[in-house]
Amino acid sequence: MATRYRWRHGDIVARAEELAAEIHATGGEERRVVALECGRGLPSVVALTAALLAGQLPLLGSGADPAGRRERLREVAGAALVVSTSPDGEPLVAPCDAAAAAVAPWPQAVYLAVTSGTIGEPKVAPVSRGVFDSYVRDIQDAYALTAEDRVLQFAPPGFDVFVEEVIPTFRAGATLVVPPWEHAPTGEQFLGFLDAEAVTVVNLPGSYWMGLAEYLRSSGRGLPASVRLVVVGSEPWARTLAEWARGRFPEVKMLNAYGTSEVAPTCFIFDCEDLPKACASVGIIPIGGPLPFVRHEVVPQPDSPHGRLHLAGQPHFGSAQSAIDSGDLASHGADGFVYVHGRADLTRLKRGGVTVNAESLAGAARECYGVLGALARLDRKSGALVLTVQSTGTPDTVARLVSDHLRTVLPPAWLPDRIQVASGLAQVAGTKLSTVSVEVELESLVRAAWSRRTASHAVDPQADFFDTGGDSIGAVRLCAQLSDALAERVPVQLIFANSRFADFVEAVGALLRSRSDRPEGRA
């Protein structure tokens, strides 16, 4: 019999009812936290539905996380039950520690998201019923979901976008299409599946969308004719890519989505049809404007052209929740759109939709015996997450010990791709490593790197990188070259926000000064 990938709400409820009864019988009459630790795909969809049917409070999670992390999340949330998947794919319900079996302390919450788990100690983010209902209604409207749609379920179950793919789809009476992938598919696999299942709506992280776009460009393939909407979120993407996609697929609506777990997976939306209205001098596309249920404020920061973005959910009927600091730098453009310029804490690295705090990762490595210092960074050429540790031990032995330790405390998505062992390390501000003083003439260094990536050899201070032959790939390479030369991460967002040569030199200088002035200690 052919494998089934398309599911209506009634189909999922029929599969979830028995599990819901088991959850209720195991947990008792009181409302408790249920940790969802199933595999990717259909098991997690059924488990989420069953927890809600049983009147319990689901904690988003994944069976792919290490056992130590799953235990810590249960402890932080006070989970009473855990739903996992057996080797043969059947759901399993088990009670947690008796000490953690208290009644859920969030009576108005629909589900619990986990935030900051990718940068340190995880926190529980309860999403309230009033905000959630308003959010679902606004998403249905923004995505124009109808009963005729077939919506792809792509996000891993530990991410809150998973909820966005499931609940608004079923509320609209649409079909959820659940693929069999355990890991992100190749471009060929992805497009073939969309075509075979006549998928109409996809919601992708920025990193996957950028890779897929490169595959589409190099192969000459197009999106399946069934696709009407592509939503891209989690990471910023370049204006040049948005312009290419808009020109290449004019029949497909392209949306840039932005949100935060404490409020909702999507709080802002920008329609790429509005690109001609957006500031042409900014290399990134805006996050647009807030959905109706969101109120926001850009709080000014001293000595910075950008402020910190604060958000709160506002139910259509009821009072707003308290505002939270998103941790992102933002600005209101003259075009009326909101722009996000990266993390306020630049030690936070974006990698495949996951935020990794470089100092927190290094701190986990420093817990290992014999490690004197550690530094985590992204290799801008390969995109690899590299961990360098300082030790007097044998390099192979130290690397193995560190790797084994990290696998017990970190989820797979943010383990380093490579571990290097050195007896001495150059200092990057914010780390406690041996100091190597390197003096460079900043403007000359930037000028040389800039000239390699543009058509201009005599660089004018007012020259714009993107007007003189530079593109998004060249911007990545420019920042990678400077990162290597300065032994300091220069985020690519810096050139998108400061594309004139003089402005970029000043921005890099300000970045270096801010790092050197920062006192030692954890960020």
JOGI-V943492 format. One record per residue. N is the residue number from 1. OMEGA is omega in degrees with one decimal (999 if undefined). NEAR is the number of other C-alpha atoms within 8 Angstrom. Layout:
BEGIN
n-><N & N>
omega-><OMEGA & OMEGA>
near-><NEAR & NEAR>
END
This chain:
BEGIN
n-><1 & 2 & 3 & 4 & 5 & 6 & 7 & 8 & 9 & 10 & 11 & 12 & 13 & 14 & 15 & 16 & 17 & 18 & 19 & 20 & 21 & 22 & 23 & 24 & 25 & 26 & 27 & 28 & 29 & 30 & 31 & 32 & 33 & 34 & 35 & 36 & 37 & 38 & 39 & 40 & 41 & 42 & 43 & 44 & 45 & 46 & 47 & 48 & 49 & 50 & 51 & 52 & 53 & 54 & 55 & 56 & 57 & 58 & 59 & 60 & 61 & 62 & 63 & 64 & 65 & 66 & 67 & 68 & 69 & 70 & 71 & 72 & 73 & 74 & 75 & 76 & 77 & 78 & 79 & 80 & 81 & 82 & 83 & 84 & 85 & 86 & 87 & 88 & 89 & 90 & 91 & 92 & 93 & 94 & 95 & 96 & 97 & 98 & 99 & 100 & 101 & 102 & 103 & 104 & 105 & 106 & 107 & 108 & 109 & 110 & 111 & 112 & 113 & 114 & 115 & 116 & 117 & 118 & 119 & 120 & 121 & 122 & 123 & 124 & 125 & 126 & 127 & 128 & 129 & 130 & 131 & 132 & 133 & 134 & 135 & 136 & 137 & 138 & 139 & 140 & 141 & 142 & 143 & 144 & 145 & 146 & 147 & 148 & 149 & 150 & 151 & 152 & 153 & 154 & 155 & 156 & 157 & 158 & 159 & 160 & 161 & 162 & 163 & 164 & 165 & 166 & 167 & 168 & 169 & 170 & 171 & 172 & 173 & 174 & 175 & 176 & 177 & 178 & 179 & 180 & 181 & 182 & 183 & 184 & 185 & 186 & 187 & 188 & 189 & 190 & 191 & 192 & 193 & 194 & 195 & 196 & 197 & 198 & 199 & 200 & 201 & 202 & 203 & 204 & 205 & 206 & 207 & 208 & 209 & 210 & 211 & 212 & 213 & 214 & 215 & 216 & 217 & 218 & 219 & 220 & 221 & 222 & 223 & 224 & 225 & 226 & 227 & 228 & 229 & 230 & 231 & 232 & 233 & 234 & 235 & 236 & 237 & 238 & 239 & 240 & 241 & 242 & 243 & 244 & 245 & 246 & 247 & 248 & 249 & 250 & 251 & 252 & 253 & 254 & 255 & 256 & 257 & 258 & 259 & 260 & 261 & 262 & 263 & 264 & 265 & 266 & 267 & 268 & 269 & 270 & 271 & 272 & 273 & 274 & 275 & 276 & 277 & 278 & 279 & 280 & 281 & 282 & 283 & 284 & 285 & 286 & 287 & 288 & 289 & 290 & 291 & 292 & 293 & 294 & 295 & 296 & 297 & 298 & 299 & 300 & 301 & 302 & 303 & 304 & 305 & 306 & 307 & 308 & 309 & 310 & 311 & 312 & 313 & 314 & 315 & 316 & 317 & 318 & 319 & 320 & 321 & 322 & 323 & 324 & 325 & 326 & 327 & 328 & 329 & 330 & 331 & 332 & 333 & 334 & 335 & 336 & 337 & 338 & 339 & 340 & 341 & 342 & 343 & 344 & 345 & 346 & 347 & 348 & 349 & 350 & 351 & 352 & 353 & 354 & 355 & 356 & 357 & 358 & 359 & 360 & 361 & 362 & 363 & 364 & 365 & 366 & 367 & 368 & 369 & 370 & 371 & 372 & 373 & 374 & 375 & 376 & 377 & 378 & 379 & 380 & 381 & 382 & 383 & 384 & 385 & 386 & 387 & 388 & 389 & 390 & 391 & 392 & 393 & 394 & 395 & 396 & 397 & 398 & 399 & 400 & 401 & 402 & 403 & 404 & 405 & 406 & 407 & 408 & 409 & 410 & 411 & 412 & 413 & 414 & 415 & 416 & 417 & 418 & 419 & 420 & 421 & 422 & 423 & 424 & 425 & 426 & 427 & 428 & 429 & 430 & 431 & 432 & 433 & 434 & 435 & 436 & 437 & 438 & 439 & 440 & 441 & 442 & 443 & 444 & 445 & 446 & 447 & 448 & 449 & 450 & 451 & 452 & 453 & 454 & 455 & 456 & 457 & 458 & 459 & 460 & 461 & 462 & 463 & 464 & 465 & 466 & 467 & 468 & 469 & 470 & 471 & 472 & 473 & 474 & 475 & 476 & 477 & 478 & 479 & 480 & 481 & 482 & 483 & 484 & 485 & 486 & 487 & 488 & 489 & 490 & 491 & 492 & 493 & 494 & 495 & 496 & 497 & 498 & 499 & 500 & 501 & 502 & 503 & 504 & 505 & 506 & 507 & 508 & 509 & 510 & 511 & 512 & 513 & 514 & 515 & 516 & 517 & 518 & 519 & 520 & 521 & 522 & 523>
omega-><-177.6 & 177.5 & -178.5 & -179.8 & -175.7 & -174.9 & 170.5 & -177.8 & -179.7 & 178.4 & -178.8 & 179.0 & 179.9 & 179.0 & -173.4 & -172.8 & 179.9 & 177.7 & 178.5 & 178.7 & 179.2 & 176.9 & -179.1 & -178.7 & -178.4 & -174.8 & -179.4 & -174.4 & -176.1 & 178.1 & -176.5 & 178.8 & 178.3 & 179.1 & 178.6 & -176.3 & -179.3 & 176.8 & -179.5 & 174.7 & -172.3 & 179.7 & -179.7 & 177.2 & 179.6 & -178.7 & 177.3 & -179.8 & -178.9 & 179.2 & 179.3 & 177.9 & -178.7 & 179.6 & -178.9 & -176.7 & -176.7 & 172.9 & -177.6 & 179.8 & -176.0 & 174.7 & 179.5 & 178.8 & 175.8 & -177.4 & -179.3 & 179.7 & 179.4 & 178.6 & -179.8 & 178.6 & 177.1 & -179.0 & -178.4 & -177.4 & -175.7 & -176.5 & 177.2 & -178.0 & 174.2 & 175.2 & -179.5 & -178.3 & 177.7 & 178.6 & 179.3 & 173.7 & -179.8 & 179.9 & 178.3 & 177.1 & 179.8 & 176.1 & 174.0 & 177.1 & 179.4 & -178.6 & -176.4 & -171.3 & -179.7 & 174.0 & -178.6 & -175.8 & -178.8 & -173.2 & -177.3 & -174.7 & 175.7 & 177.8 & 178.1 & 170.8 & 177.6 & 179.0 & -178.0 & 177.5 & 178.8 & 179.0 & -179.4 & -177.7 & -178.6 & 175.3 & 177.1 & 179.0 & 178.6 & 178.6 & -171.6 & -178.1 & -177.8 & 178.9 & -176.2 & -179.6 & 178.1 & 178.5 & -179.4 & 178.6 & -178.9 & 178.2 & 176.9 & 179.4 & -176.2 & -179.8 & -179.8 & -177.6 & 176.8 & 179.5 & -179.6 & -175.2 & 169.8 & -171.0 & -179.7 & 172.0 & -171.4 & -171.4 & 172.5 & -172.7 & 178.5 & -179.7 & -175.7 & 175.5 & 173.4 & 179.0 & -179.9 & 179.3 & -172.5 & -168.6 & 178.8 & 178.2 & -178.8 & 178.2 & -179.5 & -177.6 & -177.8 & 179.9 & 174.8 & 180.0 & -173.0 & -177.4 & -177.5 & -171.9 & 169.6 & -179.6 & -179.2 & -176.1 & 171.5 & 177.9 & -179.9 & 178.1 & -177.5 & -177.1 & 178.8 & 179.2 & 178.5 & -178.2 & -176.9 & -176.8 & 178.1 & -179.7 & -179.6 & -175.0 & 175.2 & -179.2 & -168.9 & 169.9 & -176.5 & -177.1 & 179.4 & 179.5 & -179.8 & 176.6 & 178.5 & 179.2 & 177.6 & 177.2 & 179.2 & -179.5 & -175.1 & -177.4 & -176.6 & -179.6 & 177.1 & 172.9 & 177.1 & -176.3 & -178.4 & -173.4 & 178.3 & -175.2 & 172.3 & 176.5 & -178.9 & -179.7 & 177.6 & -179.4 & 177.8 & 174.5 & -169.0 & 177.2 & -179.0 & 177.9 & 178.7 & 179.0 & 178.2 & -177.2 & -179.7 & 178.0 & -176.4 & -177.1 & -174.8 & -178.2 & -177.6 & 175.5 & -180.0 & 179.9 & 171.0 & -174.5 & 179.4 & 177.0 & 177.7 & -171.1 & -176.6 & -179.8 & 179.1 & -179.9 & 178.3 & 178.6 & 179.8 & 176.2 & 172.6 & 177.2 & -176.8 & 171.4 & -179.0 & -179.6 & 178.6 & 179.2 & -175.8 & -178.8 & -177.8 & -176.6 & -179.5 & -173.5 & 177.6 & 176.8 & -178.4 & 170.9 & 172.6 & -179.2 & -176.8 & 169.3 & -174.6 & -176.2 & -173.4 & 164.8 & -174.4 & 177.2 & 172.8 & -174.1 & -177.5 & 177.9 & 179.4 & 174.7 & 178.4 & 177.1 & -177.4 & 176.5 & 177.1 & -176.8 & 176.5 & -175.2 & 171.8 & 175.3 & 179.9 & 177.5 & 177.0 & 175.5 & -179.1 & -176.7 & -178.6 & 173.8 & 177.7 & -179.0 & 176.2 & 176.6 & -178.0 & -175.1 & -179.2 & 172.8 & -175.4 & 176.7 & 171.0 & 179.3 & 176.7 & 179.0 & -179.7 & 179.7 & 174.9 & 178.2 & 173.3 & -173.1 & 178.2 & -178.1 & 174.2 & 175.7 & -174.2 & 172.0 & 177.7 & -176.1 & 176.1 & -177.4 & 177.0 & 179.9 & -179.4 & 177.2 & -179.2 & 176.3 & -174.7 & -178.2 & 178.8 & 176.8 & 177.8 & 179.2 & 176.8 & 178.3 & -178.3 & 176.0 & -177.8 & 178.6 & 176.7 & 178.7 & -177.0 & -179.2 & -178.8 & -179.7 & 176.3 & 179.4 & 173.3 & 171.9 & -172.9 & 178.6 & -176.2 & -175.3 & -177.9 & 173.2 & -173.1 & 175.5 & 176.8 & -179.0 & 179.0 & -177.8 & 175.0 & -178.7 & 177.1 & -173.1 & -177.5 & -179.4 & 179.8 & -179.6 & -179.9 & -179.8 & 179.4 & -179.9 & -179.9 & -179.8 & -177.1 & -179.9 & 178.4 & -174.0 & -176.5 & 173.6 & -176.9 & -174.4 & -178.6 & 166.7 & -179.8 & 176.2 & -176.4 & 175.6 & 177.6 & 178.4 & -178.9 & 178.0 & 177.7 & -174.6 & 171.7 & -178.1 & 164.6 & -172.9 & -179.7 & 177.3 & -177.1 & -175.1 & 176.8 & -176.3 & 172.0 & -177.2 & 178.1 & -179.4 & 178.8 & 173.2 & -165.5 & -175.1 & 179.8 & 179.9 & 179.3 & -178.9 & -178.9 & 179.6 & 179.8 & -177.4 & -179.5 & -173.2 & 179.3 & 178.5 & -174.6 & 177.8 & 174.7 & -170.8 & 175.8 & 179.7 & -178.3 & -177.7 & 178.2 & -175.2 & -174.1 & 177.0 & -176.5 & 173.5 & 179.3 & 176.8 & -174.5 & 178.0 & 176.9 & 178.3 & 177.4 & -177.9 & 177.3 & -178.6 & 176.7 & 179.4 & 179.3 & 177.9 & 179.4 & -176.4 & -175.8 & -173.7 & -177.1 & -178.1 & 175.2 & -175.5 & -177.3 & 177.7 & -177.2 & -178.8 & 175.3 & -178.9 & -178.1 & -170.4 & 173.2 & -174.6 & -177.0 & 179.9 & -178.4 & 177.7 & 179.5 & -179.4 & 177.6 & 177.9 & 179.0 & 177.8 & -179.5 & 179.6 & -178.9 & 179.4 & -177.2 & -179.9 & -174.7 & 178.1 & 178.7 & 178.5 & -179.3 & -179.2 & 999>
near-><2 & 3 & 4 & 4 & 9 & 10 & 10 & 11 & 9 & 6 & 8 & 12 & 11 & 8 & 9 & 12 & 10 & 8 & 11 & 13 & 9 & 9 & 13 & 10 & 7 & 10 & 12 & 7 & 5 & 6 & 11 & 14 & 15 & 14 & 14 & 16 & 15 & 15 & 12 & 12 & 14 & 7 & 13 & 13 & 10 & 12 & 14 & 10 & 11 & 14 & 14 & 11 & 9 & 10 & 7 & 11 & 15 & 14 & 14 & 15 & 12 & 13 & 12 & 8 & 10 & 13 & 7 & 8 & 12 & 11 & 8 & 8 & 9 & 10 & 9 & 10 & 9 & 11 & 17 & 16 & 16 & 13 & 14 & 12 & 14 & 8 & 5 & 5 & 7 & 8 & 12 & 8 & 11 & 8 & 10 & 10 & 7 & 7 & 5 & 10 & 12 & 9 & 8 & 10 & 4 & 6 & 5 & 6 & 11 & 11 & 11 & 13 & 15 & 12 & 11 & 9 & 9 & 11 & 13 & 9 & 6 & 12 & 9 & 10 & 10 & 11 & 14 & 10 & 9 & 10 & 14 & 12 & 9 & 12 & 11 & 11 & 9 & 11 & 10 & 12 & 8 & 6 & 7 & 7 & 10 & 8 & 8 & 6 & 11 & 13 & 14 & 14 & 13 & 11 & 9 & 9 & 14 & 9 & 11 & 12 & 8 & 13 & 8 & 11 & 15 & 11 & 9 & 12 & 15 & 12 & 7 & 10 & 10 & 15 & 15 & 15 & 13 & 12 & 10 & 6 & 8 & 6 & 4 & 5 & 8 & 6 & 9 & 7 & 8 & 9 & 10 & 8 & 9 & 11 & 11 & 6 & 9 & 10 & 14 & 12 & 13 & 13 & 11 & 12 & 12 & 14 & 10 & 9 & 10 & 10 & 8 & 9 & 9 & 8 & 9 & 11 & 8 & 6 & 6 & 6 & 6 & 6 & 7 & 9 & 6 & 8 & 14 & 10 & 12 & 13 & 12 & 13 & 12 & 10 & 9 & 8 & 10 & 10 & 10 & 9 & 9 & 11 & 10 & 8 & 10 & 12 & 7 & 6 & 9 & 8 & 5 & 10 & 11 & 12 & 12 & 15 & 14 & 12 & 11 & 10 & 11 & 10 & 12 & 13 & 11 & 9 & 14 & 12 & 14 & 12 & 11 & 12 & 8 & 8 & 9 & 6 & 6 & 10 & 8 & 6 & 5 & 11 & 12 & 11 & 14 & 11 & 14 & 12 & 9 & 11 & 10 & 6 & 14 & 11 & 10 & 10 & 7 & 11 & 8 & 8 & 9 & 4 & 4 & 7 & 6 & 10 & 12 & 15 & 14 & 12 & 13 & 13 & 13 & 13 & 13 & 8 & 5 & 7 & 6 & 8 & 7 & 5 & 9 & 8 & 9 & 9 & 9 & 12 & 13 & 14 & 12 & 9 & 9 & 6 & 7 & 6 & 12 & 12 & 12 & 10 & 12 & 9 & 9 & 8 & 7 & 7 & 8 & 11 & 11 & 9 & 10 & 8 & 10 & 9 & 10 & 13 & 12 & 13 & 13 & 11 & 12 & 13 & 9 & 9 & 13 & 11 & 7 & 10 & 5 & 8 & 14 & 8 & 12 & 16 & 12 & 12 & 10 & 10 & 10 & 11 & 6 & 5 & 7 & 10 & 13 & 13 & 14 & 11 & 14 & 14 & 14 & 7 & 7 & 6 & 10 & 6 & 8 & 13 & 11 & 8 & 9 & 10 & 9 & 8 & 10 & 11 & 11 & 10 & 9 & 11 & 11 & 9 & 5 & 10 & 10 & 9 & 8 & 8 & 11 & 10 & 11 & 10 & 7 & 8 & 10 & 10 & 11 & 9 & 8 & 12 & 12 & 8 & 12 & 8 & 7 & 7 & 5 & 5 & 4 & 6 & 6 & 8 & 7 & 7 & 10 & 10 & 9 & 8 & 11 & 10 & 12 & 8 & 12 & 12 & 9 & 8 & 7 & 5 & 9 & 6 & 7 & 7 & 10 & 9 & 13 & 8 & 7 & 10 & 10 & 12 & 9 & 8 & 6 & 10 & 13 & 10 & 11 & 11 & 12 & 13 & 9 & 13 & 12 & 9 & 7 & 9 & 9 & 11 & 10 & 10 & 6 & 9 & 9 & 12 & 10 & 11 & 10 & 11 & 14 & 11 & 14 & 8 & 9 & 12 & 11 & 8 & 10 & 10 & 9 & 8 & 8 & 9 & 8 & 8 & 9 & 7 & 6 & 8 & 5 & 7 & 6 & 6 & 6>
END
